[in-house]
Amino acid sequence: MAIHKTAIIADNAIIPASCEIGPNVVIGEDVVLGENVKIMANAYLEHCEVGDGTLISPFASLGTAPQDLSYKGQKTKSVIGKNCIIKEYVTINRGAGEEGSITKVGDKCLFMASSHVAHNCVVDDEAIFANLATIGGHVHVGKGAFLGGMSVYHQNVRIGEYVIVSGFSGCRMDIPPFAKAAGYPAALHGANVVGLKRRGFSKEELANIRSAYKLIQSKTTTMTNVANILEAEYPNDKNVMHLVEFIRTSKRGIYLGKSGSDSEE
């Protein structure tokens, strides 16, 4: 175990021998590290679990108290997955609300400098937060989503799988899977074709997803009817059916742009 002599570590922290702890790191109460975790100088951790192979850069803060006035010191935590890269000044708050609440980050996520994950968020595997991307409480970010630099997300929104959101965007409604989105407020701009190709989606899968987004953005009918049409036309396409389910379960609605109307459900 390589622990710098200036590191401060709570008595109840669990740190395997394979970990590396840099100068002036503070590891507070209720921290559990996996194998081969590397924590660089001046990082701060408390009330969190960190998976194997994760890198934590200088001045990152994990498991700190939520920025929620209703939080009264309940025992909550942050759970970080395996092989994540957490860059400088990233903040990941622990859960708020009832005892045992968590903020959860999946495996192989990248958080660029100064990005923020608020209380009770769920970030699925392989998500990427560019510099200063900021999500409010209870946001769900799907697998492989890319959140552009300085983009911000209202509490309780959902960002679907393999979405790409442009920098400086402001998102206050849900963004369905496989989409491109940009603007303030963030509106849909079709399918994320380049990103899906990189993820190995087949030509047929891409064609069906593009057709689905053409219907969504045609603004000729309600989102409820869009879901019904897509279900009828592509009942055996798992990606389109996932998109249908997302539309039907959206609580904050889906914004199509100024020339169209927000989804009514």
Rosetta blueprint (number, residue, H / E / L):
1 M L
2 A E
3 I E
4 H L
5 K L
6 T L
7 A L
8 I E
9 I E
10 A L
11 D L
12 N L
13 A L
14 I E
15 I L
16 P L
17 A L
18 S L
19 C L
20 E E
21 I E
22 G L
23 P L
24 N L
25 V L
26 V E
27 I E
28 G L
29 E L
30 D L
31 V E
32 V E
33 L E
34 G L
35 E L
36 N L
37 V L
38 K E
39 I E
40 M L
41 A L
42 N L
43 A L
44 Y E
45 L E
46 E L
47 H L
48 C E
49 E E
50 V E
51 G L
52 D L
53 G L
54 T L
55 L E
56 I E
57 S L
58 P L
59 F L
60 A L
61 S E
62 L E
63 G E
64 T E
65 A L
66 P L
67 Q L
68 D L
69 L L
70 S L
71 Y L
72 K L
73 G L
74 Q L
75 K L
76 T L
77 K E
78 S E
79 V E
80 I E
81 G L
82 K L
83 N L
84 C L
85 I E
86 I E
87 K L
88 E L
89 Y L
90 V L
91 T E
92 I E
93 N E
94 R L
95 G L
96 A L
97 G L
98 E L
99 E L
100 G L
101 S L
102 I E
103 T E
104 K E
105 V E
106 G L
107 D L
108 K L
109 C L
110 L E
111 F E
112 M L
113 A L
114 S L
115 S L
116 H E
117 V E
118 A L
119 H L
120 N L
121 C L
122 V E
123 V E
124 D L
125 D L
126 E L
127 A L
128 I E
129 F E
130 A L
131 N L
132 L L
133 A L
134 T E
135 I E
136 G L
137 G L
138 H L
139 V L
140 H E
141 V E
142 G L
143 K L
144 G L
145 A L
146 F E
147 L E
148 G L
149 G L
150 M L
151 S L
152 V E
153 Y E
154 H L
155 Q L
156 N L
157 V L
158 R E
159 I E
160 G L
161 E L
162 Y L
163 V L
164 I E
165 V E
166 S L
167 G L
168 F L
169 S L
170 G E
171 C E
172 R L
173 M L
174 D E
175 I E
176 P L
177 P L
178 F L
179 A E
180 K E
181 A E
182 A E
183 G L
184 Y L
185 P L
186 A L
187 A E
188 L E
189 H E
190 G E
191 A E
192 N L
193 V H
194 V H
195 G H
196 L H
197 K H
198 R H
199 R L
200 G L
201 F L
202 S L
203 K H
204 E H
205 E H
206 L H
207 A H
208 N H
209 I H
210 R H
211 S H
212 A H
213 Y H
214 K H
215 L H
216 I H
217 Q H
218 S H
219 K L
220 T L
221 T L
222 T L
223 M H
224 T H
225 N H
226 V H
227 A H
228 N H
229 I H
230 L H
231 E H
232 A H
233 E H
234 Y L
235 P L
236 N L
237 D L
238 K H
239 N H
240 V H
241 M H
242 H H
243 L H
244 V H
245 E H
246 F H
247 I H
248 R H
249 T H
250 S L
251 K L
252 R L
253 G L
254 I E
255 Y L
256 L L
257 G L
258 K L
259 S L
260 G L
261 S L
262 D L
263 S L
264 E L
265 E L
